[in-house]
Amino acid sequence: MKSTALEIVHRLADWSDWAPFSAAHELAPLVPGVYLAREGADGELVYVGMAGERHGKGIRGRLTVYARGKALASGLG
């Protein structure tokens, strides 16, 4: 049986629970890390991103930039 990309990624690390984007940028941790995006609640994995320090805001800072619509050059924006 062939694994989906999402199944493979899930086996690589412990991940937080999924959250809709409208809530994710407020719930995300203030530390650097990796984040995943998928289409809909049970959709395909469409984006994997990495967030650095971002002035002490980590992943939350990166997702906040997306939420403000200022990341149009990125794959997720």
Backbone as CSV, one residue per row, in Angstrom:
resi,resn,N_x,N_y,N_z,CA_x,CA_y,CA_z,C_x,C_y,C_z
1,MET,0.848,-1.187,0.000,0.000,0.000,0.000,0.886,1.239,0.000
2,LYS,0.626,2.154,-0.881,1.418,3.370,-1.013,0.955,4.423,0.003
3,SER,1.902,5.009,0.726,1.592,6.059,1.702,1.431,7.398,0.998
4,THR,0.522,8.213,1.519,0.385,9.569,1.001,1.490,10.437,1.589
5,ALA,1.727,11.580,0.989,2.737,12.508,1.498,2.436,12.892,2.942
6,LEU,1.173,13.097,3.253,0.788,13.492,4.609,1.088,12.381,5.608
7,GLU,0.835,11.135,5.247,1.143,10.014,6.136,2.644,9.903,6.394
8,ILE,3.425,10.120,5.370,4.883,10.060,5.516,5.373,11.167,6.446
9,VAL,4.884,12.374,6.247,5.306,13.507,7.075,4.892,13.298,8.525
10,HIS,3.714,12.766,8.752,3.244,12.528,10.129,4.160,11.584,10.893
11,ARG,4.811,10.672,10.201,5.698,9.729,10.877,7.051,10.347,11.235
12,LEU,7.359,11.511,10.727,8.664,12.131,10.948,8.809,12.813,12.304
13,ALA,7.716,13.264,12.891,7.809,14.037,14.136,6.469,14.040,14.845
14,ASP,6.463,14.546,16.072,5.215,14.777,16.787,4.677,16.126,16.327
15,TRP,3.420,16.165,15.959,2.810,17.388,15.426,1.683,17.839,16.336
16,SER,1.416,19.123,16.345,0.257,19.636,17.079,-0.999,19.267,16.296
17,ASP,-2.144,19.461,16.920,-3.409,19.182,16.248,-3.605,20.152,15.088
18,TRP,-4.359,19.698,14.089,-4.688,20.562,12.966,-5.641,21.652,13.427
19,ALA,-5.533,22.810,12.810,-6.442,23.923,13.099,-6.739,24.638,11.798
20,PRO,-7.939,25.178,11.624,-8.216,25.963,10.424,-7.296,27.186,10.404
21,PHE,-6.953,27.642,9.217,-6.020,28.767,9.120,-6.506,29.980,9.895
22,SER,-7.810,30.191,9.903,-8.350,31.362,10.605,-7.984,31.358,12.090
23,ALA,-7.728,30.184,12.652,-7.338,30.077,14.057,-5.854,29.770,14.221
24,ALA,-5.249,29.143,13.219,-3.869,28.662,13.342,-2.875,29.776,13.627
25,HIS,-3.027,30.924,12.976,-2.036,31.981,13.193,-2.135,32.590,14.592
26,GLU,-3.229,32.359,15.286,-3.348,32.827,16.671,-2.905,31.759,17.674
27,LEU,-2.980,30.492,17.272,-2.651,29.377,18.165,-1.219,28.877,18.004
28,ALA,-0.573,29.221,16.915,0.758,28.693,16.605,1.780,29.096,17.667
29,PRO,2.793,28.267,17.849,3.813,28.574,18.858,4.703,29.746,18.462
30,LEU,5.302,30.338,19.457,6.206,31.481,19.249,7.656,31.014,19.110
31,VAL,7.854,29.853,18.537,9.192,29.301,18.349,9.368,28.917,16.883
32,PRO,10.611,28.826,16.421,10.854,28.379,15.047,10.348,26.947,14.856
33,GLY,10.022,26.586,13.631,9.579,25.225,13.366,9.064,25.044,11.955
34,VAL,8.436,23.922,11.745,7.889,23.543,10.444,6.372,23.491,10.565
35,TYR,5.682,23.911,9.509,4.228,23.861,9.510,3.745,23.253,8.211
36,LEU,2.566,22.667,8.246,1.959,22.015,7.087,0.642,22.693,6.774
37,ALA,0.285,22.742,5.497,-1.018,23.262,5.100,-1.675,22.223,4.206
38,ARG,-2.958,22.065,4.372,-3.700,21.144,3.510,-4.982,21.815,3.066
39,GLU,-5.572,21.272,2.022,-6.824,21.807,1.504,-7.984,21.219,2.271
40,GLY,-8.631,22.021,3.068,-9.774,21.552,3.839,-9.376,20.675,5.017
41,ALA,-10.364,20.272,5.785,-10.128,19.514,7.008,-9.458,18.169,6.756
42,ASP,-9.787,17.525,5.674,-9.225,16.203,5.378,-8.529,16.175,4.025
43,GLY,-8.188,17.339,3.510,-7.632,17.436,2.167,-6.180,17.035,2.051
44,GLU,-5.711,17.101,0.829,-4.331,16.771,0.501,-3.367,17.804,1.087
45,LEU,-2.173,17.360,1.391,-1.101,18.253,1.820,-0.716,19.119,0.629
46,VAL,-0.763,20.451,0.800,-0.471,21.344,-0.317,0.750,22.230,-0.081
47,TYR,1.248,22.288,1.158,2.374,23.176,1.430,3.067,22.756,2.712
48,VAL,4.386,22.801,2.683,5.193,22.592,3.878,6.092,23.812,3.995
49,GLY,6.062,24.464,5.125,6.863,25.670,5.314,7.710,25.597,6.566
50,MET,8.671,26.496,6.626,9.554,26.563,7.776,9.601,28.013,8.252
51,ALA,9.566,28.205,9.545,9.629,29.552,10.108,10.820,29.649,11.049
52,GLY,11.592,30.690,10.877,12.724,30.942,11.758,12.299,31.748,12.969
53,GLU,13.233,32.437,13.547,13.007,33.181,14.784,11.952,34.277,14.635
54,ARG,11.973,35.037,13.570,11.013,36.119,13.287,10.785,37.041,14.486
55,HIS,11.850,37.561,15.039,11.769,38.540,16.133,11.009,37.992,17.340
56,GLY,11.243,36.728,17.675,10.603,36.123,18.827,9.194,35.618,18.579
57,LYS,8.762,35.600,17.316,7.383,35.195,17.024,7.287,33.871,16.285
58,GLY,8.387,33.274,15.876,8.423,31.941,15.293,7.351,31.653,14.259
59,ILE,6.719,30.493,14.406,5.694,30.064,13.449,4.511,31.027,13.462
60,ARG,4.135,31.494,14.628,3.004,32.436,14.707,3.277,33.686,13.881
61,GLY,4.495,34.187,13.939,4.850,35.360,13.146,4.736,35.109,11.657
62,ARG,5.197,33.932,11.198,5.106,33.610,9.772,3.654,33.504,9.327
63,LEU,2.823,32.813,10.107,1.421,32.649,9.727,0.659,33.967,9.796
64,THR,1.066,34.849,10.696,0.432,36.166,10.767,0.705,36.964,9.497
65,VAL,1.916,36.843,8.959,2.233,37.507,7.684,1.304,36.988,6.596
66,TYR,1.089,35.676,6.541,0.167,35.110,5.552,-1.242,35.644,5.758
67,ALA,-1.682,35.710,7.013,-3.040,36.161,7.313,-3.265,37.608,6.883
68,ARG,-2.218,38.404,6.914,-2.332,39.816,6.498,-2.256,39.978,4.983
69,GLY,-2.015,38.876,4.270,-1.949,38.938,2.816,-0.658,39.530,2.299
70,LYS,0.402,39.529,3.110,1.658,40.145,2.704,2.703,39.116,2.279
71,ALA,2.279,37.903,1.987,3.234,36.859,1.629,2.922,36.289,0.245
72,LEU,2.524,37.129,-0.673,2.073,36.683,-1.980,3.150,35.970,-2.784
73,ALA,4.395,36.211,-2.483,5.480,35.563,-3.237,5.732,34.138,-2.774
74,SER,5.198,33.768,-1.637,5.416,32.412,-1.117,4.446,31.430,-1.742
75,GLY,4.712,30.160,-1.575,3.822,29.137,-2.086,2.462,29.137,-1.414
76,LEU,2.412,29.461,-0.132,1.143,29.473,0.585,0.403,30.787,0.378
77,GLY,1.139,31.884,0.288,0.518,33.190,0.126,-0.170,33.315,-1.199
